[in-house]
Amino acid sequence: MTDPRRHIPRTDALLASPRLAEAVRALGVATVKAAVVAAQRRARAGEIEPSEVGEVAVAALPRLAASLRRVINATGVVVHTNLGRAPLSPAARAAVDEAAGTTDVEFDLVTGARAKRGRGALAALADAVPDAGGVHVVNNNAAALLLCALALAPGREIVISRGELVEIGDGFRIPELLRSTGARLHEVGTTNRVHLRDYACAIGPDTGFVLKVHPSNFEVTGFTSTVDIAELTTLGVPVIADIGSGLLAPHPLLPKEPDAASALRAGASLVTASGDKLLGGPQAGLLLGDAELVERLRRHPAARALRVDKLTLAALEATLRGPLPPVRQALEASADDLFARASALAAKLSDAGVDAEAVRCLAAVGGGGAPGVELPSAAVSLPEEYGEPLRLRDVPVVGRLERGRCLLDLRAVAPADDSELLDAVLG
Ligand SMILES: *Cc1c(COP(=O)(O)O)cnc(C)c1O
């Protein structure tokens, strides 16, 4: 028997071949070399023919230099934190692509002088929320709260209801975030009930502000009472409202979800919110409200550590100025339209011999927004065994398991992705 090692192509020869040379330009030499070395090892072990080394290396290459993958969200959770929350609109993606190179983020092309960072995004935000005297954008809503505490309550007290001491997720808690700044929390009321007099008793010379946090990921029902923003503004101290989900104006489908315009009209000094929940944009923290307070936040030394990059600014501006983002389209899709899509997909799958049927089901807003709100939805129901292979595809489809079936809920799937969903199930 001849020694197969003699015929194994050398690494440099392989890397010089057109397909691998192109891969080196797209993915970097280290990644391509690793794939080549692995393929050579397999040839040495006799698992593949020496002549197949180049081909096998090419087949093993990732599509991109980064490991984050596009995923089709068929979970029925519109804002899914584990799946990156809001998908960006095509307009926002285009804006990100444009800003990714050298860009005029802090430069005035007319005068050739330095300009205010992110002025386009800030102007779009100001236009979208005319009730806000000032606007600022930071890394996320947690950063917005951190900045409020650092700038407006250093060594002082933040008055907050015990019913609003929220854990956001992944073990992070708003009260601990606020305390980490050195501010003290003055808790008032009980888990289920708080009254204006509780707040009034807590207000004193040490009060920095009153914080009202939207309990966005849980619901307390039964014997409950809370104090609304309008009442809190009678206390004579700044009232900051963390509305969570980033609705800028009331939404008819989510009547209980707080929004920035209503909170400001009710008299909130500042509103904080996320950019990547119901607003449907990039991860960001929005700060809206009293111009003088916003300026104090903007000039605080820590603001620099919390600032957003050019990609975020580009995506946020395009989300605010551009067409309805995917999150809003998903939220507003009619259940009958979703059922029609599910029926069309199920019919094609049945024709191909797959045990598939269209079912009506319930989707959720998710992502720390509108707890308890169920959105009537529709899904393609498949045998449970489909779940794993769908998740392990090159473009993974993540469904949900319900009563022994794998449901592909169409609420958060863009209609344009239906044909890809079909191909995915047909394997
Ligand atoms: C989601 C949420 C946060 C955290 O927002 P991030 O943008 O993820 O930092 C804070 N407060 C409320 C009420 C929320 O719903």
The ligand as an ORCA input file, in Angstrom:
! r2SCAN-3c Opt
* xyz 0 1
  C     -36.056     46.257     29.407
  C     -36.144     47.174     30.546
  C     -35.004     47.741     31.105
  C     -33.636     47.414     30.588
  O     -33.469     47.971     29.332
  P     -32.137     47.678     28.465
  O     -32.339     48.546     27.265
  O     -32.146     46.233     28.179
  O     -30.985     48.080     29.294
  C     -35.155     48.631     32.132
  N     -36.371     48.942     32.617
  C     -37.495     48.409     32.106
  C     -38.811     48.807     32.684
  C     -37.425     47.519     31.052
  O     -38.546     46.997     30.542
*
